């Protein structure tokens, strides 16, 4: 169930970013990065709970990368 919720949040985040990008804004939206990170966090939890450690670890790396982007955006 967490997989569906996590992936749904990731899709919502991408759709939100697409709408923002279509308005000629070239920067990533902070809301997009937060939603994306939340969705991936759920995927990480679900992966570890299901015993899929490789998939969960890859998602964890993606989460760390997105949180790093969030830190960089916030500092600007």
C-alpha positions as CSV (number, residue, x, y, z in Angstrom):
1,X,0.0,0.0,0.0
2,X,2.8,2.4,0.8
3,X,4.2,1.8,-2.7
4,X,1.0,3.1,-4.3
5,X,0.8,6.1,-2.0
6,X,4.5,6.9,-2.5
7,X,4.3,6.6,-6.3
8,X,1.1,8.7,-6.3
9,X,2.9,11.5,-4.4
10,X,5.8,11.3,-6.8
11,X,3.5,11.6,-9.8
12,X,1.6,14.5,-8.2
13,X,5.0,16.2,-7.6
14,X,6.0,15.8,-11.2
15,X,2.7,17.1,-12.5
16,X,3.0,20.1,-10.2
17,X,6.5,20.8,-11.5
18,X,5.3,20.4,-15.1
19,X,2.6,23.1,-14.5
20,X,5.2,25.4,-12.9
21,X,7.6,24.8,-15.8
22,X,4.9,25.5,-18.4
23,X,4.5,29.0,-16.8
24,X,8.1,29.7,-18.0
25,X,9.7,29.3,-14.6
26,X,13.1,27.6,-15.1
27,X,13.8,26.8,-11.4
28,X,12.7,23.8,-9.5
29,X,9.8,24.4,-7.1
30,X,10.4,23.8,-3.4
31,X,7.0,22.3,-3.2
32,X,7.9,19.8,-5.9
33,X,11.1,18.7,-4.1
34,X,9.2,18.3,-0.8
35,X,6.5,16.2,-2.4
36,X,8.9,14.1,-4.3
37,X,11.0,13.5,-1.2
38,X,7.9,12.5,0.8
39,X,6.9,10.1,-1.9
40,X,10.3,8.5,-2.1
41,X,10.5,8.3,1.7
42,X,7.4,6.1,1.6
43,X,9.0,4.0,-1.1
44,X,12.1,3.5,1.1
45,X,10.0,2.4,4.0
46,X,7.9,0.0,1.9
47,X,11.0,-1.4,0.2
48,X,12.7,-2.2,3.5
49,X,9.5,-3.6,5.0
50,X,9.0,-5.9,2.0
51,X,12.6,-7.1,2.2
52,X,13.6,-5.5,-1.1
53,X,16.8,-3.9,0.3
54,X,18.4,-3.2,-3.1
55,X,15.4,-1.3,-4.3
56,X,15.0,0.5,-0.9
57,X,18.7,1.5,-1.0
58,X,18.4,2.9,-4.5
59,X,15.3,4.9,-3.4
60,X,17.2,6.0,-0.3
61,X,20.0,7.4,-2.5
62,X,17.3,9.2,-4.6
63,X,15.9,10.6,-1.3
64,X,19.3,11.9,-0.2
65,X,19.8,13.5,-3.6
66,X,16.5,15.2,-3.5
67,X,17.0,16.5,0.1
68,X,20.4,17.8,-1.0
69,X,18.7,19.7,-3.8
70,X,16.2,21.1,-1.3
71,X,19.0,22.4,0.9
72,X,20.7,24.1,-2.1
73,X,17.4,25.7,-3.2
74,X,16.7,26.9,0.4
75,X,20.2,28.5,0.6
76,X,19.7,30.6,-2.5
